[in-house]
Amino acid sequence: IDGNDAYSYTVTFPATISVAWNDTSAQPATYKVESQLLIGASLKVSVAPVNDGKMTATGTDKTLTYALAGGAEVVFPEVNEAGTTKPGEKDGTNATVTISNFSGVPVAAYEGTVTYSVTYVPAP
């Protein structure tokens, strides 16, 4: 180590996820991890719903609810190339959101939030 080593990581996630009205198919909430870390270091990445997945719209007290799948914490080892999975590694980039029921709520632009968490774990 000469003090100039380029240890770094980048986690890229979507700024918005759009769902068309009455579309009950899973929508991608995917993220990508690219890293070159010190041997033994890792990244932990997870995705979680906010407010129990409730979505609100201006002008109504009705809500839509989304379900999040694939958001469990995934540990990424030292070296990762964005969008790839090496043999034996778990693919943590397949998070999705699904709204399964639109009935009983007026058509409007509903908004909700998910939280992406990234934790750097230093080498022992």
C-alpha positions in Angstrom: 0.0 0.0 0.0 1.5 3.3 -1.0 -1.3 5.6 0.1 -2.6 6.1 -3.5 -4.7 3.0 -3.8 -8.1 3.7 -5.2 -10.5 1.9 -2.9 -14.0 3.0 -3.8 -17.6 1.9 -4.2 -20.7 3.2 -6.1 -24.3 2.1 -5.4 -26.7 3.3 -8.1 -30.5 3.2 -7.4 -33.5 4.7 -9.2 -34.7 8.2 -8.3 -38.3 7.3 -9.3 -40.3 4.1 -9.9 -43.4 4.7 -12.0 -46.4 2.4 -12.1 -49.2 2.8 -14.6 -52.8 2.8 -13.2 -54.1 -0.7 -12.8 -50.7 -2.3 -13.6 -50.3 -5.1 -11.0 -47.1 -6.4 -12.4 -43.8 -6.1 -10.5 -41.9 -2.9 -11.3 -38.1 -2.9 -11.0 -36.5 -1.1 -8.0 -33.1 -2.5 -9.0 -29.8 -1.2 -7.7 -26.3 -1.8 -9.0 -23.1 -2.1 -6.9 -19.7 -1.4 -8.3 -16.8 -1.7 -5.8 -13.1 -2.2 -5.4 -12.5 -2.5 -1.7 -9.6 -3.5 0.6 -9.4 -7.3 1.1 -11.9 -8.3 3.8 -14.1 -5.2 3.5 -17.6 -5.4 2.2 -20.8 -3.5 1.5 -24.3 -4.3 2.9 -27.2 -3.1 0.8 -30.9 -3.3 1.5 -34.2 -1.8 0.4 -37.1 -1.1 2.8 -40.6 0.2 2.4 -41.5 3.5 4.2 -44.8 4.0 6.0 -45.7 0.3 5.5 -45.8 0.8 1.8 -48.6 3.3 1.9 -48.9 5.8 -1.0 -50.9 9.0 -0.8 -52.2 11.6 -3.3 -53.2 15.2 -3.0 -57.0 15.7 -2.7 -57.9 12.3 -1.2 -57.6 10.4 2.0 -57.5 7.1 0.2 -54.2 5.3 -0.2 -52.6 2.7 -2.3 -50.2 0.1 -0.8 -47.2 -1.3 -2.6 -45.3 -4.5 -1.7 -41.6 -4.7 -1.8 -39.8 -7.9 -2.8 -36.0 -8.6 -3.0 -35.1 -5.9 -0.5 -33.4 -8.0 2.1 -29.9 -7.1 3.1 -27.2 -8.4 0.7 -23.5 -8.5 1.4 -21.3 -7.6 -1.5 -17.6 -8.7 -1.3 -14.6 -6.6 -2.2 -14.9 -6.5 -6.0 -18.2 -6.1 -7.8 -18.9 -5.0 -11.4 -22.2 -3.2 -11.7 -25.0 -5.4 -13.0 -23.1 -8.7 -12.9 -23.2 -11.7 -10.6 -20.3 -14.1 -10.2 -20.9 -17.8 -9.7 -21.9 -18.5 -6.1 -22.7 -14.9 -5.3 -26.2 -13.9 -4.4 -27.8 -11.5 -6.8 -29.1 -8.6 -4.7 -30.0 -6.3 -7.5 -33.6 -7.6 -8.2 -35.7 -5.6 -5.9 -39.3 -4.9 -7.1 -42.4 -3.0 -6.1 -45.9 -4.2 -6.8 -49.3 -2.6 -6.3 -51.8 -5.5 -6.3 -55.1 -3.7 -5.7 -56.3 -0.4 -7.2 -60.0 -0.9 -6.4 -61.9 1.6 -4.3 -59.4 4.5 -4.8 -59.8 7.4 -7.2 -57.4 7.8 -10.1 -54.6 10.2 -9.1 -50.8 10.5 -8.9 -50.0 8.6 -5.7 -46.6 8.9 -4.2 -44.7 6.6 -1.8 -41.1 6.1 -0.7 -38.6 3.2 -0.4 -35.3 3.6 1.5 -32.0 2.2 0.1 -29.4 1.6 2.9 -25.7 1.1 2.2 -23.3 0.1 5.0 -19.6 0.0 4.5 -18.0 -2.8 6.6 -14.2 -2.2 7.0 -11.7 -5.0 6.8 -11.0 -6.7 10.1 
